[in-house]
Amino acid sequence: MSADDEHPSADASLQRPRAIPLTAAATMAFAFFGVQRAEAQLTLARVAQLPPPHDLPGAVVYATWRTAQDHRRLSAAADVSTLLVSVLLFIAGSRVLFRPRGGGWLWRQALLGSVLVGGLTVGVDHALRAGRIAALRSLLTRAATRIPLPTGLSVDEVGSMTFGISIAASWVSLALLCAALFYATRPRVRAYLDA
């Protein structure tokens, strides 16, 4: 009997779990889109004045901008936090993807930070939802900026649906981050990454 046959479980425990590369790549993609979204929101918030919108998507952007102007600190805190943890998550995910050994701690911390900031984003979306709907209502009912709505929908229904989808997307993002964090903290994954 050889030495290799005596300890097969030790070698098996050091084998890379199959989902590590996929999960790391997914967190990198998630972080990349988080950076883009945060940069877009911060750029929009810095604009001093927007031209009157001519279509419904433009009206939604205008209402989001108007609400960000009314709640500058809250919006900026959420967007800057998202930007920072997204950059950290991208770096940590790439570390795990390309050189996994020893990168587990940073990846878990980045995922935990992303979960916490994702929760903050959900809270901010909920807090600003009424203001965004009111800004959209004000814009769509003004004679100077009257925009045709989809058939059968009122102004409030359009606002509720539009900003409700944004909140639902935030919840989905938070759930995906929680799933990635749960995977990254599994004993077998931790044992491989922290070896």
C-alpha positions as CSV (number, residue, x, y, z in Angstrom):
1,M,0.0,0.0,0.0
2,S,1.5,3.4,-1.0
3,A,1.4,6.6,1.1
4,D,-1.1,8.0,-1.4
5,D,-3.5,5.2,-0.7
6,E,-3.3,5.8,3.0
7,H,-4.7,9.4,3.0
8,P,-7.1,9.8,0.1
9,S,-9.3,12.1,2.1
10,A,-6.5,14.6,2.7
11,D,-5.9,15.0,-1.0
12,A,-9.7,15.2,-1.7
13,S,-10.1,18.0,0.8
14,L,-7.5,20.0,-1.1
15,Q,-9.2,19.7,-4.4
16,R,-10.8,22.9,-5.6
17,P,-14.6,22.9,-5.2
18,R,-16.1,23.2,-8.7
19,A,-18.2,26.2,-8.2
20,I,-15.4,28.5,-6.9
21,P,-14.4,29.9,-10.4
22,L,-18.0,30.4,-11.4
23,T,-19.0,32.1,-8.2
24,A,-15.9,34.3,-8.2
25,A,-16.5,35.3,-11.9
26,A,-20.2,36.0,-11.1
27,T,-19.2,38.2,-8.1
28,M,-16.8,40.1,-10.4
29,A,-19.5,40.7,-13.0
30,F,-21.9,41.8,-10.2
31,A,-19.3,44.1,-8.8
32,F,-18.6,45.6,-12.3
33,F,-22.2,46.4,-12.8
34,G,-22.4,47.8,-9.3
35,V,-19.5,50.2,-10.1
36,Q,-21.1,51.3,-13.3
37,R,-24.5,51.9,-11.6
38,A,-22.9,53.8,-8.7
39,E,-20.9,56.0,-11.1
40,A,-23.9,56.8,-13.2
41,Q,-25.9,57.7,-10.1
42,L,-23.1,59.9,-8.7
43,T,-22.7,61.6,-12.1
44,L,-26.4,62.2,-12.3
45,A,-26.6,63.7,-8.8
46,R,-23.8,66.2,-9.7
47,V,-25.7,67.6,-12.7
48,A,-27.0,71.1,-11.8
49,Q,-30.0,71.0,-14.1
50,L,-31.6,68.5,-16.4
51,P,-33.5,69.5,-19.6
52,P,-37.3,68.8,-19.5
53,P,-37.9,65.1,-20.5
54,H,-39.7,64.2,-23.7
55,D,-40.5,60.6,-23.0
56,L,-41.2,58.3,-20.1
57,P,-37.7,56.9,-19.5
58,G,-36.4,60.5,-19.4
59,A,-39.1,61.4,-16.9
60,V,-38.0,58.5,-14.7
61,V,-34.4,59.8,-14.8
62,Y,-35.6,63.3,-14.1
63,A,-37.7,62.1,-11.1
64,T,-34.7,60.1,-9.8
65,W,-32.4,63.2,-10.2
66,R,-35.0,65.5,-8.5
67,T,-35.2,63.1,-5.5
68,A,-31.4,62.8,-5.3
69,Q,-31.2,66.6,-5.2
70,D,-33.6,66.7,-2.3
71,H,-31.8,64.0,-0.4
72,R,-28.2,64.6,-1.4
73,R,-26.4,63.1,1.6
74,L,-28.5,60.0,1.8
75,S,-28.2,59.3,-2.0
76,A,-24.5,60.1,-2.0
77,A,-23.8,57.9,1.0
78,A,-25.5,54.9,-0.7
79,D,-23.9,55.4,-4.0
80,V,-20.3,56.0,-2.6
81,S,-20.7,52.9,-0.4
82,T,-21.8,50.8,-3.4
83,L,-18.9,52.1,-5.4
84,L,-16.3,51.3,-2.7
85,V,-17.6,47.8,-1.9
86,S,-18.1,47.0,-5.6
87,V,-14.4,47.8,-6.3
88,L,-13.3,45.7,-3.3
89,L,-15.6,42.8,-4.4
90,F,-14.1,43.0,-8.0
91,I,-10.6,42.8,-6.7
92,A,-11.4,40.0,-4.2
93,G,-13.3,38.0,-6.8
94,S,-10.4,38.3,-9.3
95,R,-8.0,37.2,-6.6
96,V,-10.1,34.1,-6.0
97,L,-10.6,33.4,-9.7
98,F,-7.0,33.7,-10.7
99,R,-5.0,32.7,-7.6
100,P,-7.5,31.2,-5.1
101,R,-5.2,30.1,-2.3
102,G,-5.1,32.6,0.5
103,G,-7.8,34.9,-1.1
104,G,-10.7,33.6,0.9
105,W,-10.6,36.1,3.8
106,L,-10.7,39.1,1.5
107,W,-13.5,37.6,-0.7
108,R,-15.7,36.8,2.4
109,Q,-15.2,40.3,3.8
110,A,-16.0,41.9,0.4
111,L,-19.1,39.8,0.1
112,L,-20.2,40.7,3.7
113,G,-19.6,44.4,2.9
114,S,-21.6,44.0,-0.3
115,V,-24.5,42.4,1.6
116,L,-24.5,45.2,4.2
117,V,-24.4,47.9,1.5
118,G,-27.1,46.0,-0.5
119,G,-29.3,46.2,2.6
120,L,-28.6,49.9,2.8
121,T,-29.5,50.3,-0.9
122,V,-32.8,48.5,-0.4
123,G,-33.5,50.8,2.6
124,V,-32.7,53.9,0.6
125,D,-34.8,52.8,-2.3
126,H,-37.7,52.2,0.1
127,A,-37.2,55.6,1.8
128,L,-37.0,57.5,-1.5
129,R,-39.7,55.7,-3.3
130,A,-42.6,58.0,-2.3
131,G,-40.5,61.1,-3.2
132,R,-39.6,59.6,-6.6
133,I,-43.3,58.8,-7.3
134,A,-44.3,62.3,-6.3
135,A,-41.7,63.9,-8.5
136,L,-42.8,61.7,-11.4
137,R,-46.4,62.6,-10.8
138,S,-45.6,66.3,-10.7
139,L,-43.7,66.0,-13.9
140,L,-46.2,63.9,-15.9
141,T,-49.2,66.0,-14.8
142,R,-47.6,69.4,-15.7
143,A,-49.0,70.8,-19.0
144,A,-45.5,71.8,-20.2
145,T,-44.1,68.3,-19.9
146,R,-47.1,66.1,-20.6
147,I,-45.9,62.7,-21.8
148,P,-48.3,60.0,-23.1
149,L,-48.6,57.1,-20.7
150,P,-49.1,53.4,-21.6
151,T,-52.7,52.6,-22.3
152,G,-54.8,51.9,-19.2
153,L,-52.2,53.1,-16.6
154,S,-52.5,56.1,-14.4
155,V,-49.6,58.3,-13.3
156,D,-49.4,56.7,-9.9
157,E,-49.5,53.2,-11.3
158,V,-46.6,54.0,-13.7
159,G,-44.6,55.4,-10.8
160,S,-45.4,52.5,-8.5
161,M,-44.5,50.0,-11.2
162,T,-41.3,51.7,-12.3
163,F,-39.8,52.3,-8.8
164,G,-41.2,49.0,-7.5
165,I,-39.2,47.2,-10.2
166,S,-36.1,49.1,-8.9
167,I,-36.8,47.9,-5.4
168,A,-37.4,44.3,-6.6
169,A,-34.1,44.4,-8.4
170,S,-32.3,45.5,-5.3
171,W,-33.9,42.6,-3.3
172,V,-32.8,40.1,-6.0
173,S,-29.2,41.6,-5.9
174,L,-29.2,41.3,-2.1
175,A,-30.4,37.6,-2.3
176,L,-27.7,36.8,-4.8
177,L,-25.0,38.4,-2.6
178,C,-26.3,36.4,0.4
179,A,-26.1,33.2,-1.6
180,A,-22.5,33.9,-2.7
181,L,-21.6,34.8,0.9
182,F,-23.2,31.6,2.1
183,Y,-21.2,29.6,-0.5
184,A,-17.9,31.4,0.4
185,T,-18.3,30.5,4.1
186,R,-18.9,26.8,3.6
187,P,-16.3,24.8,5.4
188,R,-15.0,23.0,2.3
189,V,-14.6,26.3,0.4
190,R,-13.0,28.0,3.3
191,A,-10.6,25.1,3.8
192,Y,-9.5,25.3,0.1
193,L,-9.2,29.1,-0.1
194,D,-7.5,29.6,3.2
195,A,-5.0,26.8,2.8
